[in-house]
C-alpha cells in the first residue's frame, strides 16, 4: 500500500480563510460541515484530524532527516573527491556514508525506481506511516485502537533512527571535519588554466 501525503481534512467547525494577492489580503468566514447522512460525531472527526496531524508531522521529520542525510553525504563525497589520493579522508568519507546510508535505508526505500519496485523492495518506515494516514483518513470514523498502536510503534522506530542520525551528526561529522582540517584539504580547488 502506498503512503498518503495529502493533508488532513479539517473537522467540522468554524474557520477563517485568508487570501493574499497583489499586496491585498481578504478574509472570509468558512464553516466546515459534516455530511448529514453520516453519524460520526464532531469529536470523532477531531480525533481523526489530531492523529493525522501527528502522522503528517512525523513523516515530515523523517523526510527532513533524509534530506539532511543526502546533503551531508554529498558534502563528504565532495571533500573526498577534492582530496583524491588521501586514503584517510577517503576511508572516513566512506565510513560516514555507510552510517548515513544505514539510517536512510531504514527510513526510506532507496531502491525504488518504478511503480513495480515495491514488489521487490519492501516499503520503509516513512511509507508505512504515510500508509497509516490513508487508513486513518480513509473514512468517517475515529481512529481505531489498532491505528494508535501502529502509530506508536512506527514513530518509536522512526525516533530511534532519528537518534542514530543525531549521533552521526554530533559525533561522526565533527570527527570527519577534524580529520579534513588536520589533513589540510583545500576548500576550493582551481584547475590550472588551459586544463579541463
C-alpha positions in Angstrom: 0.0 0.0 0.0 1.3 3.4 -0.9 1.6 6.3 1.5 -0.8 9.2 1.6 0.9 12.6 1.7 -2.1 14.9 1.3 -3.0 17.0 4.3 -5.7 16.0 6.8 -9.3 17.1 6.3 -10.5 19.7 8.8 -13.0 18.5 11.3 -16.4 20.3 11.3 -16.3 23.8 12.8 -16.0 27.5 12.1 -12.8 28.7 10.4 -11.5 31.7 8.5 -10.0 31.5 5.1 -7.4 34.1 4.0 -6.3 35.0 0.5 -3.3 37.3 0.0 -2.5 38.5 -3.6 -1.2 41.7 -5.1 -0.5 43.2 -1.7 -4.1 42.8 -0.5 -5.5 40.3 2.0 -9.1 39.2 2.0 -10.5 37.2 4.9 -13.8 35.3 4.9 -15.5 33.1 7.5 -15.8 29.4 6.5 -17.9 26.7 8.0 -16.9 23.1 7.5 -19.9 20.8 7.9 -20.1 17.1 8.0 -22.1 15.0 5.7 -25.6 14.9 7.3 -26.0 11.3 6.3 -23.1 10.2 8.5 -23.5 9.7 12.2 -19.8 10.4 13.1 -19.6 12.9 15.9 -17.6 16.2 15.7 -15.4 14.7 18.5 -14.6 11.6 16.4 -13.7 13.9 13.4 -11.4 15.8 15.8 -9.7 12.6 16.9 -9.1 11.6 13.3 -7.7 15.1 12.5 -5.4 15.1 15.5 -3.9 11.7 14.7 -3.5 12.7 11.0 -1.6 15.9 12.0 0.7 13.8 14.2 1.3 11.4 11.4 2.0 14.3 9.0 4.4 15.9 11.4 6.4 12.6 11.9 6.5 11.9 8.2 7.9 15.4 7.7 10.6 14.8 10.3 11.6 11.6 8.5 11.7 13.4 5.2 13.7 16.2 6.6 16.2 13.7 8.0 16.5 12.0 4.6 17.3 15.4 3.1 19.9 16.1 5.8 21.5 12.7 5.2 21.8 13.3 1.5 23.2 16.8 1.9 25.8 15.5 4.4 26.7 12.6 2.1 27.1 14.9 -0.8 29.4 17.3 1.1 31.6 14.5 2.4 31.8 12.9 -1.0 32.9 16.3 -2.4 35.6 16.7 0.2 36.9 13.2 -0.6 37.0 14.0 -4.3 39.0 17.1 -3.7 41.4 15.1 -1.5 42.0 12.5 -4.2 44.7 10.2 -3.1 44.3 10.9 0.6 43.3 7.4 1.9 42.5 8.6 5.4 39.9 11.1 4.1 38.5 8.6 1.6 38.1 5.9 4.3 36.5 8.4 6.7 34.1 9.6 4.0 33.2 6.0 3.1 32.6 5.2 6.8 30.4 8.3 7.2 28.5 7.3 4.1 27.8 3.8 5.5 26.5 5.2 8.8 24.3 7.7 7.0 23.0 5.1 4.5 22.1 2.7 7.3 19.7 5.3 8.7 18.4 6.4 5.3 17.6 2.9 4.3 15.6 2.3 7.5 13.6 5.5 6.9 13.2 5.3 3.1 13.3 2.7 0.4 16.2 3.9 -1.7 15.9 1.1 -4.3 12.5 2.1 -5.7 12.8 3.4 -9.2 9.5 2.4 -10.8 5.9 1.6 -9.6 6.7 -2.1 -9.7 9.8 -1.9 -7.4 7.8 -2.2 -4.1 7.1 -5.7 -5.2 10.8 -6.5 -4.9 11.8 -3.9 -2.2 9.7 -3.6 0.9 8.4 -0.2 2.0 10.2 1.5 4.8 9.1 3.5 7.9 8.2 6.7 6.1 5.9 4.9 3.7 4.4 2.7 6.4 3.5 5.7 8.4 2.1 7.6 5.4 0.1 4.5 4.6 -1.4 4.6 8.1 -2.6 8.1 7.2 -4.6 6.6 4.4 -6.2 4.1 6.8 -7.0 6.8 9.5 -8.3 9.3 7.0 -10.0 6.9 4.7 -13.4 7.1 6.2 -15.8 9.0 8.5 -14.7 7.3 11.7 -12.4 8.0 14.6 -9.0 6.2 14.6 -9.2 2.6 15.9 -7.1 1.4 18.8 -5.0 -0.5 16.3 -4.3 2.7 14.4 -3.0 4.3 17.5 -0.9 1.2 18.3 0.6 1.2 14.8 1.3 4.9 15.1 3.1 4.4 18.4 5.2 1.5 17.0 6.2 3.3 13.8 7.0 6.6 15.5 9.2 4.8 18.1 11.1 3.2 15.2 11.4 6.5 13.4 12.6 8.2 16.6 15.2 5.5 17.0 16.6 6.3 13.5 16.5 10.0 14.2 18.5 9.4 17.3 21.0 7.4 15.3 21.3 10.3 12.8 21.8 12.7 15.7 24.6 10.6 16.9 26.3 10.6 13.5 25.8 14.3 13.1 27.0 15.1 16.7 30.0 12.6 16.6 31.0 11.3 13.2 30.6 14.6 11.2 32.8 16.6 13.7 35.4 13.8 13.6 35.4 13.8 9.8 35.7 17.6 9.8 38.6 17.5 12.2 40.3 14.9 10.0 39.9 17.1 7.0 41.3 20.1 8.8 44.2 18.0 10.1 44.9 16.8 6.5 44.8 20.4 5.3 42.4 19.7 2.4 41.6 22.9 0.5 38.0 24.0 0.5 38.3 25.2 -3.2 40.5 23.6 -5.8 41.1 25.5 -9.0 42.3 23.7 -12.1 45.4 25.1 -13.8 44.5 27.4 -16.8 44.1 25.5 -20.1 43.3 22.1 -18.5 39.7 20.9 -18.4 
